[in-house]
Amino acid sequence: MTFRAAIDIMPLPALLDPQGKAVSSNMHNIGLANIGNVRIGKHITLEVEAANQAEAEEQVKVACEKLLANQIMEQFEFHVEAVEAVGK
């Protein structure tokens, strides 16, 4: 079966996010002074072939831990769905 994964990778809350800080500090320049504490991360989508949902989730987890996220500085969350369920 084919599964589609949506992965969000964000800087750990305790770490400085220079891109987010720059965006936050400039929100007032474009008339959005009520927006702040911006954090900028990555969104990744991928497809994985697996026998079942649990196997697909395990493969995505390993990919995140070993390649996609730097766990010293980032945290990740993901959601996996069968491609048929989302209308390939």
KEFI-670857 format. One record per atom (N, C-alpha, C, O, CB): residue number from 1; atom name; x, y, z. Coordinates in steps of 0.001 Angstrom, whole numbers. Last residue first. Glycine has a CB too. Layout:
% residues N
(NUM, 'CA', (X, Y, Z)) ...
//
This chain:
% residues 88
(88, 'N', (-6031, 9731, -4314)) (88, 'CA', (-4829, 9840, -5138)) (88, 'C', (-5186, 10440, -6455)) (88, 'O', (-4316, 10623, -7306)) (88, 'CB', (-4158, 8485, -5338)) (87, 'N', (-7670, 10272, -1744)) (87, 'CA', (-7996, 10469, -3160)) (87, 'C', (-6798, 10738, -4034)) (87, 'O', (-6578, 11875, -4451)) (87, 'CB', (-8951, 11590, -3304)) (86, 'N', (-7151, 9588, 780)) (86, 'CA', (-7119, 11017, 492)) (86, 'C', (-7340, 11299, -979)) (86, 'O', (-7212, 12442, -1419)) (86, 'CB', (-5804, 11611, 935)) (85, 'N', (-7248, 6855, 830)) (85, 'CA', (-8140, 7565, 1728)) (85, 'C', (-8193, 9061, 1427)) (85, 'O', (-9166, 9730, 1776)) (85, 'CB', (-7709, 7343, 3157)) (84, 'N', (-5191, 6077, -842)) (84, 'CA', (-6577, 5849, -1290)) (84, 'C', (-7568, 6659, -450)) (84, 'O', (-8602, 7096, -954)) (84, 'CB', (-6929, 4344, -1213)) (83, 'N', (-2997, 6565, 794)) (83, 'CA', (-3234, 7436, -359)) (83, 'C', (-4659, 7283, -855)) (83, 'O', (-5279, 8270, -1252)) (83, 'CB', (-2244, 7124, -1490)) (82, 'N', (-3377, 6554, 4301)) (82, 'CA', (-3348, 5767, 3058)) (82, 'C', (-3691, 6690, 1900)) (82, 'O', (-4593, 7518, 2021)) (82, 'CB', (-4344, 4553, 3119)) (81, 'N', (-1437, 8873, 6213)) (81, 'CA', (-2725, 8405, 5698)) (81, 'C', (-2497, 7523, 4486)) (81, 'O', (-1542, 7717, 3734)) (81, 'CB', (-3645, 9594, 5337)) (80, 'N', (187, 10198, 9045)) (80, 'CA', (281, 9293, 7903)) (80, 'C', (-1121, 8826, 7527)) (80, 'O', (-1904, 8433, 8391)) (80, 'CB', (1205, 8076, 8222)) (79, 'N', (1783, 12949, 10443)) (79, 'CA', (499, 12282, 10254)) (79, 'C', (626, 11449, 8986)) (79, 'O', (1115, 11936, 7966)) (79, 'CB', (-699, 13317, 10160)) (78, 'N', (4178, 14089, 12900)) (78, 'CA', (3765, 13672, 11568)) (78, 'C', (2411, 12989, 11612)) (78, 'O', (1955, 12521, 12656)) (78, 'CB', (4803, 12742, 10953)) (77, 'N', (6585, 16282, 14341)) (77, 'CA', (5285, 15615, 14428)) (77, 'C', (4932, 15181, 13023)) (77, 'O', (5334, 15825, 12054)) (77, 'CB', (4170, 16552, 15046)) (76, 'N', (9699, 17051, 15976)) (76, 'CA', (8877, 16753, 14801)) (76, 'C', (7578, 16088, 15206)) (76, 'O', (7475, 15433, 16243)) (76, 'CB', (9639, 15861, 13822)) (75, 'N', (12146, 19501, 16938)) (75, 'CA', (11170, 18465, 17278)) (75, 'C', (10311, 18222, 16053)) (75, 'O', (10204, 19088, 15185)) (75, 'CB', (10293, 18874, 18515)) (74, 'N', (15656, 20403, 17041)) (74, 'CA', (14315, 20399, 16455)) (74, 'C', (13455, 19280, 17025)) (74, 'O', (13952, 18269, 17520)) (74, 'CB', (14401, 20262, 14941)) (73, 'N', (18205, 20168, 18071)) (73, 'CA', (17650, 21512, 17938)) (73, 'C', (16196, 21541, 17490)) (73, 'O', (15558, 22593, 17549)) (73, 'CB', (18469, 22292, 16977)) (72, 'N', (18694, 17497, 18243)) (72, 'CA', (19337, 18351, 19242)) (72, 'C', (18677, 19721, 19248)) (72, 'O', (18590, 20368, 20291)) (72, 'CB', (20854, 18483, 18964)) (71, 'N', (17525, 16340, 16046)) (71, 'CA', (16827, 16232, 17331)) (71, 'C', (17496, 17005, 18464)) (71, 'O', (16913, 17150, 19538)) (71, 'CB', (16719, 14790, 17720)) (70, 'N', (16984, 17432, 13079)) (70, 'CA', (18134, 17451, 13982)) (70, 'C', (17560, 17481, 15392)) (70, 'O', (17154, 18538, 15876)) (70, 'CB', (19099, 18692, 13706)) (69, 'N', (15128, 15514, 10742)) (69, 'CA', (15147, 16447, 11876)) (69, 'C', (16454, 16316, 12653)) (69, 'O', (16960, 15212, 12853)) (69, 'CB', (13942, 16192, 12812)) (68, 'N', (15715, 13693, 8636)) (68, 'CA', (14955, 14916, 8384)) (68, 'C', (15037, 15959, 9498)) (68, 'O', (15017, 17160, 9224)) (68, 'CB', (13530, 14566, 8158)) (67, 'N', (17331, 11446, 9587)) (67, 'CA', (17699, 12312, 8477)) (67, 'C', (17005, 13675, 8460)) (67, 'O', (17662, 14700, 8286)) (67, 'CB', (17410, 11615, 7214)) (66, 'N', (16551, 9960, 11841)) (66, 'CA', (17882, 9752, 11283)) (66, 'C', (18301, 10768, 10226)) (66, 'O', (19495, 10944, 9984)) (66, 'CB', (17954, 8401, 10698)) (65, 'N', (13951, 10770, 12569)) (65, 'CA', (14999, 10666, 13587)) (65, 'C', (16398, 10624, 12983)) (65, 'O', (17333, 11191, 13549)) (65, 'CB', (14776, 9430, 14432)) (64, 'N', (12565, 10644, 10099)) (64, 'CA', (12652, 11898, 10855)) (64, 'C', (13825, 11861, 11831)) (64, 'O', (14601, 12813, 11909)) (64, 'CB', (11339, 12163, 11615)) (63, 'N', (12861, 7938, 9457)) (63, 'CA', (13358, 8964, 8538)) (63, 'C', (13526, 10299, 9262)) (63, 'O', (14517, 11000, 9058)) (63, 'CB', (12402, 9124, 7337)) (62, 'N', (11512, 6788, 11647)) (62, 'CA', (12951, 6549, 11471)) (62, 'C', (13560, 7603, 10543)) (62, 'O', (14651, 8106, 10809)) (62, 'CB', (13201, 5128, 10905)) (61, 'N', (8898, 7705, 11077)) (61, 'CA', (9562, 8060, 12338)) (61, 'C', (11075, 7895, 12221)) (61, 'O', (11832, 8767, 12649)) (61, 'CB', (9023, 7194, 13495)) (60, 'N', (8406, 6425, 8648)) (60, 'CA', (8448, 7893, 8691)) (60, 'C', (9173, 8348, 9959)) (60, 'O', (9976, 9280, 9912)) (60, 'CB', (7007, 8494, 8638)) (59, 'N', (8416, 3757, 9519)) (59, 'CA', (9387, 4201, 8521)) (59, 'C', (9526, 5725, 8525)) (59, 'O', (10634, 6252, 8419)) (59, 'CB', (8975, 3713, 7125)) (58, 'N', (6222, 3796, 11285)) (58, 'CA', (7557, 3480, 11793)) (58, 'C', (8633, 3952, 10811)) (58, 'O', (9656, 4492, 11232)) (58, 'CB', (7692, 1964, 12047)) (57, 'N', (4123, 4327, 9510)) (57, 'CA', (4437, 5283, 10567)) (57, 'C', (5836, 5046, 11126)) (57, 'O', (6558, 6002, 11408)) (57, 'CB', (3401, 5195, 11690)) (56, 'N', (4189, 1958, 7984)) (56, 'CA', (4433, 3258, 7346)) (56, 'C', (4831, 4293, 8389)) (56, 'O', (5774, 5056, 8177)) (56, 'CB', (3181, 3732, 6575)) (55, 'N', (3484, 99, 9942)) (55, 'CA', (4790, 7, 9293)) (55, 'C', (5157, 1332, 8619)) (55, 'O', (6306, 1768, 8683)) (55, 'CB', (4795, -1134, 8261)) (54, 'N', (870, 976, 10517)) (54, 'CA', (1890, 955, 11571)) (54, 'C', (3299, 903, 10979)) (54, 'O', (4202, 1587, 11462)) (54, 'CB', (1668, -246, 12504)) (53, 'N', (-471, 610, 8035)) (53, 'CA', (-310, 1948, 8627)) (53, 'C', (819, 1974, 9657)) (53, 'O', (1632, 2898, 9662)) (53, 'CB', (-1622, 2400, 9284)) (52, 'N', (1244, -1863, 5978)) (52, 'CA', (123, -1359, 6780)) (52, 'C', (483, 1, 7379)) (52, 'O', (1611, 473, 7239)) (52, 'CB', (-250, -2366, 7906)) (51, 'N', (3313, -2285, 4206)) (51, 'CA', (2259, -3298, 4273)) (51, 'C', (1025, -2790, 5012)) (51, 'O', (-96, -3213, 4729)) (51, 'CB', (2783, -4554, 4952)) (50, 'N', (4317, 566, 2234)) (50, 'CA', (4367, -262, 3440)) (50, 'C', (3187, -1223, 3432)) (50, 'O', (2192, -1003, 2741)) (50, 'CB', (4355, 616, 4728)) (49, 'N', (5875, 3263, 744)) (49, 'CA', (5249, 1964, 492)) (49, 'C', (5423, 1117, 1739)) (49, 'O', (6534, 964, 2245)) (49, 'CB', (5869, 1254, -766)) (48, 'N', (5269, 6702, 1121)) (48, 'CA', (6007, 5517, 1562)) (48, 'C', (5196, 4271, 1223)) (48, 'O', (3978, 4242, 1399)) (48, 'CB', (6310, 5580, 3091)) (47, 'N', (5765, 10089, 252)) (47, 'CA', (4982, 8869, 123)) (47, 'C', (5869, 7686, 488)) (47, 'O', (7065, 7676, 198)) (47, 'CB', (4406, 8715, -1318)) (46, 'N', (5788, 13275, 1951)) (46, 'CA', (6431, 12175, 1245)) (46, 'C', (5458, 11011, 1149)) (46, 'O', (4460, 10953, 1868)) (46, 'CB', (7740, 11744, 1956)) (45, 'N', (6320, 16645, 2897)) (45, 'CA', (5395, 15569, 2539)) (45, 'C', (6177, 14517, 1777)) (45, 'O', (7115, 14833, 1046)) (45, 'CB', (4189, 16101, 1692)) (44, 'N', (7229, 18896, 5435)) (44, 'CA', (7682, 17929, 4444)) (44, 'C', (6557, 16952, 4168)) (44, 'O', (5905, 16477, 5099)) (44, 'CB', (8956, 17185, 4923)) (43, 'N', (7926, 22015, 6614)) (43, 'CA', (6825, 21079, 6370)) (43, 'C', (7262, 20185, 5221)) (43, 'O', (7625, 20675, 4151)) (43, 'CB', (5463, 21832, 6041)) (42, 'N', (9856, 23619, 9141)) (42, 'CA', (9773, 22969, 7831)) (42, 'C', (8528, 22091, 7787)) (42, 'O', (8130, 21503, 8792)) (42, 'CB', (11052, 22125, 7540)) (41, 'N', (9548, 26805, 10795)) (41, 'CA', (10067, 25451, 10689)) (41, 'C', (9959, 24941, 9270)) (41, 'O', (9968, 25716, 8314)) (41, 'CB', (9333, 24521, 11635)) (40, 'N', (9467, 29566, 12900)) (40, 'CA', (9524, 29099, 11525)) (40, 'C', (10198, 27730, 11485)) (40, 'O', (11268, 27526, 12059)) (40, 'CB', (10277, 30113, 10628)) (39, 'N', (7379, 31333, 15021)) (39, 'CA', (8380, 30266, 14939)) (39, 'C', (8324, 29724, 13517)) (39, 'O', (7243, 29455, 12995)) (39, 'CB', (8121, 29120, 16012)) (38, 'N', (6548, 34432, 16475)) (38, 'CA', (6548, 33603, 15271)) (38, 'C', (7677, 32577, 15366)) (38, 'O', (8798, 32915, 15747)) (38, 'CB', (6702, 34479, 13989)) (37, 'N', (5658, 36286, 18432)) (37, 'CA', (6170, 34969, 18805)) (37, 'C', (6109, 33985, 17635)) (37, 'O', (5670, 32845, 17793)) (37, 'CB', (5382, 34417, 19990)) (36, 'N', (2782, 37996, 16999)) (36, 'CA', (4129, 37915, 17556)) (36, 'C', (4495, 36474, 17854)) (36, 'O', (3731, 35554, 17563)) (36, 'CB', (4244, 38763, 18825)) (35, 'N', (401, 40305, 15944)) (35, 'CA', (1008, 38996, 15702)) (35, 'C', (2428, 39021, 16244)) (35, 'O', (3186, 39955, 15979)) (35, 'CB', (995, 38630, 14180)) (34, 'N', (-459, 42871, 16186)) (34, 'CA', (-1017, 41902, 17130)) (34, 'C', (-465, 40495, 16927)) (34, 'O', (-828, 39581, 17668)) (34, 'CB', (-2521, 41874, 17006)) (33, 'N', (579, 44343, 14075)) (33, 'CA', (1229, 44456, 15382)) (33, 'C', (710, 43445, 16404)) (33, 'O', (1387, 43188, 17400)) (33, 'CB', (1040, 45849, 15920)) (32, 'N', (504, 44516, 11210)) (32, 'CA', (69, 43321, 11947)) (32, 'C', (718, 43262, 13320)) (32, 'O', (1330, 42259, 13686)) (32, 'CB', (401, 42047, 11156)) (31, 'N', (1494, 46394, 9417)) (31, 'CA', (179, 46601, 10006)) (31, 'C', (-363, 45403, 10778)) (31, 'O', (-1573, 45293, 10975)) (31, 'CB', (-780, 46960, 8939)) (30, 'N', (4055, 45983, 8713)) (30, 'CA', (3041, 45703, 7685)) (30, 'C', (1625, 45747, 8262)) (30, 'O', (684, 45212, 7677)) (30, 'CB', (3299, 44331, 7046)) (29, 'N', (5492, 46532, 10970)) (29, 'CA', (5771, 47320, 9760)) (29, 'C', (4743, 47099, 8655)) (29, 'O', (4585, 47937, 7767)) (29, 'CB', (7149, 46981, 9235)) (28, 'N', (4804, 44587, 12806)) (28, 'CA', (4180, 45912, 12949)) (28, 'C', (4401, 46781, 11712)) (28, 'O', (3596, 47669, 11428)) (28, 'CB', (4734, 46627, 14185)) (27, 'N', (6457, 42444, 12005)) (27, 'CA', (5007, 42371, 11773)) (27, 'C', (4348, 43744, 11859)) (27, 'O', (3440, 44046, 11084)) (27, 'CB', (4358, 41426, 12784)) (26, 'N', (9120, 42398, 12695)) (26, 'CA', (8713, 43221, 11554)) (26, 'C', (7213, 43175, 11252)) (26, 'O', (6763, 43828, 10310)) (26, 'CB', (9467, 42787, 10341)) (25, 'N', (9482, 40638, 14746)) (25, 'CA', (9818, 42041, 14999)) (25, 'C', (9402, 42964, 13853)) (25, 'O', (9342, 44181, 14028)) (25, 'CB', (11306, 42176, 15242)) (24, 'N', (8723, 38191, 13522)) (24, 'CA', (7936, 38765, 14635)) (24, 'C', (8203, 40253, 14791)) (24, 'O', (7272, 41043, 14950)) (24, 'CB', (8257, 38041, 15955)) (23, 'N', (10840, 37860, 11693)) (23, 'CA', (9467, 38034, 11209)) (23, 'C', (8606, 38682, 12283)) (23, 'O', (7849, 39610, 12000)) (23, 'CB', (8861, 36682, 10785)) (22, 'N', (12974, 37565, 13490)) (22, 'CA', (12999, 38632, 12483)) (22, 'C', (11592, 38904, 11954)) (22, 'O', (11204, 40060, 11788)) (22, 'CB', (13944, 38259, 11318)) (21, 'N', (12153, 35279, 14901)) (21, 'CA', (12323, 36550, 15613)) (21, 'C', (12309, 37721, 14635)) (21, 'O', (11703, 38755, 14915)) (21, 'CB', (13637, 36548, 16420)) (20, 'N', (12204, 33348, 12882)) (20, 'CA', (10948, 33694, 13535)) (20, 'C', (11022, 35026, 14250)) (20, 'O', (10075, 35812, 14217)) (20, 'CB', (10558, 32618, 14509)) (19, 'N', (14969, 33324, 12379)) (19, 'CA', (14020, 33676, 11317)) (19, 'C', (12690, 34104, 11923)) (19, 'O', (12115, 35114, 11516)) (19, 'CB', (13812, 32486, 10350)) (18, 'N', (16038, 32542, 14930)) (18, 'CA', (16359, 33844, 14335)) (18, 'C', (15400, 34268, 13232)) (18, 'O', (15045, 35443, 13145)) (18, 'CB', (17750, 33815, 13786)) (17, 'N', (14991, 31185, 17617)) (17, 'CA', (14604, 30993, 16220)) (17, 'C', (14845, 32328, 15512)) (17, 'O', (13949, 33172, 15490)) (17, 'CB', (13089, 30518, 16082)) (16, 'N', (16542, 29677, 20396)) (16, 'CA', (16301, 30879, 19615)) (16, 'C', (15965, 30506, 18173)) (16, 'O', (16587, 29618, 17589)) (16, 'CB', (17526, 31812, 19664)) (15, 'N', (14965, 27013, 22229)) (15, 'CA', (16025, 27546, 21378)) (15, 'C', (15581, 28801, 20635)) (15, 'O', (14410, 28963, 20295)) (15, 'CB', (16475, 26491, 20383)) (14, 'N', (12823, 25965, 23576)) (14, 'CA', (13838, 26654, 24378)) (14, 'C', (14922, 27311, 23530)) (14, 'O', (15721, 28088, 24053)) (14, 'CB', (14474, 25682, 25337)) (13, 'N', (11294, 24611, 21595)) (13, 'CA', (10801, 25858, 22196)) (13, 'C', (11866, 26650, 22958)) (13, 'O', (11815, 27880, 22984)) (13, 'CB', (9668, 25546, 23126)) (12, 'N', (13142, 23550, 18717)) (12, 'CA', (12724, 23307, 20093)) (12, 'C', (12328, 24627, 20747)) (12, 'O', (12952, 25655, 20486)) (12, 'CB', (13851, 22614, 20899)) (11, 'N', (11796, 24284, 15491)) (11, 'CA', (12860, 24440, 16480)) (11, 'C', (12313, 24120, 17876)) (11, 'O', (11149, 24393, 18169)) (11, 'CB', (13449, 25884, 16437)) (10, 'N', (9940, 21666, 13792)) (10, 'CA', (10041, 22997, 14379)) (10, 'C', (11239, 23075, 15319)) (10, 'O', (11657, 22062, 15881)) (10, 'CB', (8749, 23358, 15130)) (9, 'N', (8420, 19993, 11215)) (9, 'CA', (9646, 20056, 12010)) (9, 'C', (9813, 21494, 12478)) (9, 'O', (9826, 22425, 11671)) (9, 'CB', (10903, 19570, 11188)) (8, 'N', (5873, 17911, 10195)) (8, 'CA', (6191, 19274, 10615)) (8, 'C', (7397, 19218, 11541)) (8, 'O', (7398, 18487, 12531)) (8, 'CB', (4970, 19954, 11321)) (7, 'N', (4816, 15909, 7532)) (7, 'CA', (5740, 16046, 8657)) (7, 'C', (5971, 17527, 8930)) (7, 'O', (6232, 18303, 8010)) (7, 'CB', (7089, 15318, 8370)) (6, 'N', (2662, 13666, 6216)) (6, 'CA', (2852, 15109, 6372)) (6, 'C', (3645, 15302, 7661)) (6, 'O', (3204, 14910, 8741)) (6, 'CB', (1463, 15895, 6410)) (5, 'N', (2691, 10910, 4003)) (5, 'CA', (3016, 11469, 5321)) (5, 'C', (3160, 12977, 5218)) (5, 'O', (3713, 13496, 4248)) (5, 'CB', (4315, 10840, 5887)) (4, 'N', (770, 8443, 2476)) (4, 'CA', (1291, 9805, 2368)) (4, 'C', (1507, 10327, 3785)) (4, 'O', (638, 10208, 4649)) (4, 'CB', (312, 10740, 1553)) (3, 'N', (1249, 5119, 1316)) (3, 'CA', (814, 6043, 2356)) (3, 'C', (1467, 7394, 2103)) (3, 'O', (2579, 7472, 1581)) (3, 'CB', (1167, 5506, 3778)) (2, 'N', (314, 2304, -531)) (2, 'CA', (1004, 3595, -519)) (2, 'C', (377, 4491, 540)) (2, 'O', (-843, 4607, 646)) (2, 'CB', (944, 4273, -1915)) (1, 'N', (835, -1190, 0)) (1, 'CA', (0, 0, 0)) (1, 'C', (878, 1251, 0)) (1, 'O', (2017, 1242, 467)) (1, 'CB', (-949, 0, 1217)) 
//
